[in-house]
Amino acid sequence: MHKIKAVFFDVDDTLYDSTFQAESARRNAIKAMIEAGLNLTEETAMRSLRRIVRRFGSNYLGHFNELLRESGYNGNPRIMAAGLIAYHNTKLTCLVPFRDTVPTLLSLRDRNYKLGIITNGLAVKQWEKLIRLGIQHFFDSVIISEEIGREKPDPRIFKLAIDSLKCKPSEAMMVGDRIDRDIVGAKKIGMLTVQILKGNQRDSIKNSEEEPDYIIPELRDILNILEK
Ligand SMILES: [Mg+2]
């Protein structure tokens, strides 16, 4: 029997479908820009945009500027505005929890588990997600990399999270989609690790140090693990 007292979650692709959200928002932005006069095919524009996102990072604010500049549409405010509106509208529409996120969090609370978030990213942006997802009140502790100057998989971010809920590593579970960020660091300090199979599944497990204790297709499956 696991003696788990606290369950920590990653946010993106763990509590909601951020890969689908980002992909849909980009695609709808491209469609709107084409409708507004951008003379590229949808697939060509998507490829360029993906490349730009990889090059500048996902928190960069000028992806569409760069796309228009590269395509010879520098300073076309009509196309830019059309893209931005479609992008932001789609992002908001797709910012909904997985179907079993809220029921799972409710069950965990009913069973008196402490709940926490450990997430990489900008603090305001990550809080905005939790608040828009309507799940911000579930968590006793929210640790965001920007605020503490450490990113997953640095074991110190996991240690800090555990200390914030006053439990031992062996009493804490970490649930996340990424082996490299969520599993490796948590495992290092002795947390029970659970990989949820959402998002792009880019990771392959290279050795036993990267092996999660459990792999689950859906978030609600953690309830079964906790009963073991
Ligand atoms: Mg994630």
Boltz pocket constraint, residues with backbone or C-beta under 6 A from the ligand:
constraints:
  - pocket:
      binder: B
      contacts: [[A, 10], [A, 11], [A, 12], [A, 13], [A, 14], [A, 176], [A, 177], [A, 178]]
      max_distance: 6.0
